[in-house]
Structures are given as structure tokens and as C-alpha cells.
Amino acid sequence: MTLAARPGTLGHYCDMTEWNIQSRAHACAACGKPFADQEAYHTLLFDERADFRRSDICQACWQRQYSEGARDRKGFVSYWQGVFVAPQPQVEAIKKETAESLLRKLIELNDPRYIPAGYILAVMLERKRLLKVKEQLMRDGQRVFIYEQPATGDVFTIIDPALQLNQLEQVQHDVAALLEHGLNPPAPESQPATVQAAPASTPTEAPPVPAGPGAPVEPEAPPPS
């Protein structure tokens, strides 16, 4: 299934900041010291024109380099604090497509056609409290949401496509189809061609052959008594 781009929007999306996912770092970006489990850290978001860059800083480097002074003098546009959680071993399992896994796949594709669907998925996850809005920024005249996944610390950059009411129903239908079938839906089953049998022809009685001159005439059967 493909999502049809809204008229007049595809080129606009292509010119905007690419949406992305930035995972939580395992070490301080300033000093390189690995984060310990349950250690507090500080996340800084820098606007580098082509994209937003995330930087995770330990408490000591934050106090020494970033805590004093306004954010504009330090160069970052957003800031928040988190707690590092050591990653757990992953267990391979076959799972049905979820809103979060689908959103990650759409962002990895980075296809402007899926921006409306990605936005709806992010809103769904926010309502379920699986994503948290950390910042709202304006970029190239378009609103951009910065979401964080609290469990993993991953940061999602999501573009607001400014959907109109008459577009919502179609996008919601597209999202439902993606959740049900994924990005590679099964091909529609081809129906076997049916050949309609011609009606059986009934044998037609041969027309009687007229008797020629001099031909013997069969006597008529006597009427029943």
C-alpha cells in the first residue's frame, strides 16, 4: 500500500528538515566517560541548519561547561534532563506491528509520502504516554515536534504536516492499513478465471424430405377402432 501525497505538499516536505531518531548516548559527549546505570545526564539539542543534533552530557560536564548562562549563548535550542538506563539483552520475538515500530520504520525510510502517517502515529503514542513532547520548534515556516521515548531515551524529530479536517479520515485509514499489513502488504489474491459453459444443444429433428414423383407412398395407419 502506498500513501498518496496531498496535492501541493510533497515538494514542501522535501525541502524541510529530515525527520529522524537519535538514540541516547552511552557516554558523555564532552568527556567520553561511559554513563552508569541510573546516572543522571543532560540532553542538549543544537540547531545545525541541516538537522538537529543531540548531545548527552554528564552531570560534571554540565556543571562545568553548560549550566551557567542563557541557552542562546551556549548554542543549544532545547534542554532536558534524564536518567540513563543500561540496555537490557534483547530477546528475539515475532511481534505484530506496533505504532512505535511502524513509526521507526517510516522514519528510517525518510519518505515524504509518509510524513502525515508518521505524525498521526506520534500523536497516538503521545496519548498512550509512550512518547513525550520535549520541544516545539519552527523550522522553514513549519512546526517540528521533538519527542522522547522515556524507556529508551531515543529522540524523534516529527514534522507537523498541518493536516486539514478533510484529510484526516484518509490518513487515519492509511495508518490503520499500515498497522494491519505493514509496509509490504500481501498481494491481492487472483481469482481463477471461470469459463462459462455453452448451453447444451438439443438435437433438432431433420425436416421431412418431400417425396418425388413416382415415389411409393406409405399407406396411412388405420384409425384406432
C-alpha positions as CSV (number, residue, x, y, z in Angstrom):
1,M,0.0,0.0,0.0
2,T,1.2,3.5,-0.7
3,L,0.1,6.7,0.8
4,A,-0.9,9.3,-1.8
5,A,0.8,12.6,-1.2
6,R,-1.5,15.5,-0.6
7,P,-1.6,17.9,-3.6
8,G,1.0,20.7,-3.3
9,T,2.7,19.3,-0.2
10,L,5.2,16.8,-1.4
11,G,7.8,19.3,-2.6
12,H,7.3,21.3,0.6
13,Y,8.1,18.4,2.8
14,C,11.2,17.5,0.7
15,D,12.6,21.0,1.5
16,M,12.1,20.6,5.2
17,T,14.3,19.1,7.9
18,E,14.6,15.4,7.6
19,W,12.8,13.6,10.4
20,N,15.0,11.2,12.4
21,I,15.6,9.2,15.5
22,Q,18.6,10.0,17.7
23,S,19.3,7.4,20.4
24,R,20.5,8.1,23.9
25,A,24.3,8.1,24.1
26,H,26.2,5.5,26.2
27,A,28.9,8.0,27.1
28,C,29.2,11.8,27.8
29,A,29.7,13.7,24.6
30,A,32.1,16.2,26.3
31,C,34.4,13.9,28.3
32,G,33.7,10.5,26.9
33,K,33.1,8.9,30.3
34,P,30.5,6.0,30.0
35,F,27.2,6.5,31.7
36,A,26.5,4.2,34.7
37,D,23.1,2.6,35.2
38,Q,20.6,5.1,36.8
39,E,23.1,8.0,36.3
40,A,21.6,11.4,35.7
41,Y,22.5,13.1,32.4
42,H,21.6,16.3,30.5
43,T,20.4,16.3,26.8
44,L,21.2,19.4,24.7
45,L,19.6,19.9,21.3
46,F,21.6,22.0,18.8
47,D,20.1,23.5,15.6
48,E,22.7,22.9,12.8
49,R,20.5,24.1,9.9
50,A,20.6,20.8,8.0
51,D,19.4,18.9,11.1
52,F,19.0,19.0,14.9
53,R,21.9,17.4,16.7
54,R,21.5,15.7,20.1
55,S,24.3,15.8,22.7
56,D,24.2,13.9,26.0
57,I,26.3,15.4,28.8
58,C,27.2,14.0,32.2
59,Q,26.4,16.0,35.4
60,A,30.0,17.1,36.0
61,C,30.4,18.4,32.4
62,W,27.0,20.1,32.6
63,Q,28.0,22.0,35.8
64,R,31.4,22.9,34.4
65,Q,30.5,23.9,30.8
66,Y,26.8,24.5,30.3
67,S,24.8,25.2,33.5
68,E,25.7,28.9,33.7
69,G,24.4,31.4,31.2
70,A,21.4,31.5,28.8
71,R,20.9,28.7,26.3
72,D,21.4,31.0,23.3
73,R,24.9,31.8,24.5
74,K,25.7,28.1,24.7
75,G,24.4,27.4,21.2
76,F,21.6,24.9,22.1
77,V,17.9,25.4,21.4
78,S,16.4,22.9,23.8
79,Y,17.5,21.1,27.0
80,W,16.1,18.4,29.4
81,Q,17.4,16.0,32.0
82,G,17.1,12.3,32.0
83,V,18.3,9.1,33.8
84,F,20.5,6.6,32.0
85,V,19.1,3.1,32.0
86,A,21.6,0.3,31.0
87,P,20.2,-1.6,27.9
88,Q,18.8,-5.0,28.6
89,P,19.6,-8.0,26.4
90,Q,17.1,-8.2,23.6
91,V,15.0,-11.3,23.2
92,E,14.1,-12.1,19.6
93,A,10.4,-12.5,19.2
94,I,7.9,-12.3,16.4
95,K,5.6,-9.4,17.2
96,K,2.7,-7.8,15.4
97,E,3.4,-4.3,14.1
98,T,3.0,-1.7,16.8
99,A,2.6,2.0,16.4
100,E,6.2,2.6,17.7
101,S,7.8,0.0,15.5
102,L,5.9,1.3,12.5
103,L,6.9,4.9,13.2
104,R,10.6,3.9,13.5
105,K,10.4,2.1,10.1
106,L,8.7,5.1,8.4
107,I,11.4,7.5,9.8
108,E,14.1,5.1,8.6
109,L,12.6,5.2,5.1
110,N,12.6,9.1,5.3
111,D,10.0,9.2,2.5
112,P,8.0,12.5,2.4
113,R,4.8,10.5,1.5
114,Y,4.7,9.0,5.0
115,I,5.1,12.3,6.9
116,P,1.3,12.6,7.6
117,A,1.1,8.9,8.8
118,G,4.2,9.4,11.0
119,Y,2.6,12.5,12.6
120,I,-0.6,10.6,13.4
121,L,1.5,7.7,14.8
122,A,3.4,10.1,17.1
123,V,0.2,11.6,18.3
124,M,-1.2,8.1,19.1
125,L,2.0,7.3,21.1
126,E,1.8,10.6,22.9
127,R,-1.7,9.9,24.0
128,K,-0.7,6.5,25.3
129,R,2.2,8.2,27.1
130,L,4.8,6.2,25.2
131,L,6.3,9.4,23.8
132,K,6.7,12.8,25.5
133,V,7.0,16.1,23.8
134,K,10.2,17.8,24.8
135,E,10.1,20.8,22.5
136,Q,8.2,22.5,19.7
137,L,10.2,24.4,17.2
138,M,9.6,26.4,14.0
139,R,11.7,25.4,11.0
140,D,11.3,26.8,7.5
141,G,7.9,28.0,8.5
142,Q,6.8,24.5,9.6
143,R,6.2,23.3,13.2
144,V,8.6,20.5,14.3
145,F,8.0,18.3,17.4
146,I,10.8,16.8,19.4
147,Y,9.6,13.7,21.1
148,E,11.4,11.4,23.6
149,Q,10.8,7.8,24.3
150,P,11.3,7.6,28.1
151,A,12.2,4.0,28.3
152,T,15.0,4.1,25.7
153,G,15.8,7.8,25.7
154,D,15.5,7.9,21.9
155,V,14.6,11.3,20.4
156,F,12.2,11.6,17.5
157,T,12.1,14.6,15.2
158,I,8.5,14.7,13.8
159,I,7.2,17.3,11.3
160,D,3.7,18.6,11.7
161,P,2.1,18.3,8.2
162,A,-0.7,20.8,9.2
163,L,-3.4,18.4,8.1
164,Q,-6.8,19.7,7.2
165,L,-10.0,18.2,8.6
166,N,-10.9,16.8,5.1
167,Q,-7.5,15.0,5.1
168,L,-7.7,13.3,8.5
169,E,-10.0,10.5,7.6
170,Q,-7.8,9.3,4.7
171,V,-4.6,9.5,6.7
172,Q,-6.2,7.6,9.6
173,H,-7.3,4.9,7.1
174,D,-3.8,4.7,5.7
175,V,-2.3,4.3,9.3
176,A,-4.8,1.6,10.1
177,A,-3.8,-0.3,6.9
178,L,-0.1,0.1,7.7
179,L,-0.6,-1.2,11.2
180,E,-2.6,-4.2,9.9
181,H,-0.4,-5.1,6.9
182,G,2.9,-3.3,7.4
183,L,4.9,-1.7,4.6
184,N,4.7,-4.9,2.4
185,P,1.1,-5.9,2.3
186,P,0.2,-9.3,0.8
187,A,-0.6,-9.2,-2.9
188,P,-4.3,-9.4,-3.6
189,E,-5.4,-13.0,-4.4
190,S,-6.0,-13.5,-8.1
191,Q,-9.4,-15.0,-8.8
192,P,-9.3,-18.0,-11.1
193,A,-10.9,-17.3,-14.5
194,T,-14.2,-19.0,-14.9
195,V,-15.2,-20.3,-18.3
196,Q,-18.9,-20.3,-18.8
197,A,-20.0,-23.5,-20.5
198,A,-22.1,-23.1,-23.6
199,P,-25.6,-24.4,-23.1
200,A,-26.0,-28.0,-24.4
201,S,-27.6,-28.0,-27.8
202,T,-30.7,-30.2,-28.2
203,P,-30.8,-32.3,-31.3
204,T,-33.0,-30.8,-33.9
205,E,-35.4,-33.0,-35.9
206,A,-34.4,-33.2,-39.5
207,P,-37.0,-31.7,-41.8
208,P,-39.1,-34.2,-43.7
209,V,-37.9,-34.9,-47.2
210,P,-40.7,-34.4,-49.7
211,A,-41.5,-37.4,-51.9
212,G,-40.6,-37.1,-55.5
213,P,-42.8,-38.1,-58.5
214,G,-43.4,-41.8,-58.6
215,A,-42.1,-42.4,-55.2
216,P,-44.2,-45.0,-53.3
217,V,-46.5,-43.6,-50.8
218,E,-46.7,-45.3,-47.4
219,P,-50.3,-46.2,-46.5
220,E,-51.7,-44.3,-43.7
221,A,-52.2,-46.2,-40.5
222,P,-55.9,-47.1,-39.9
223,P,-57.6,-45.0,-37.3
224,P,-58.0,-46.8,-34.0
225,S,-61.3,-48.6,-33.6
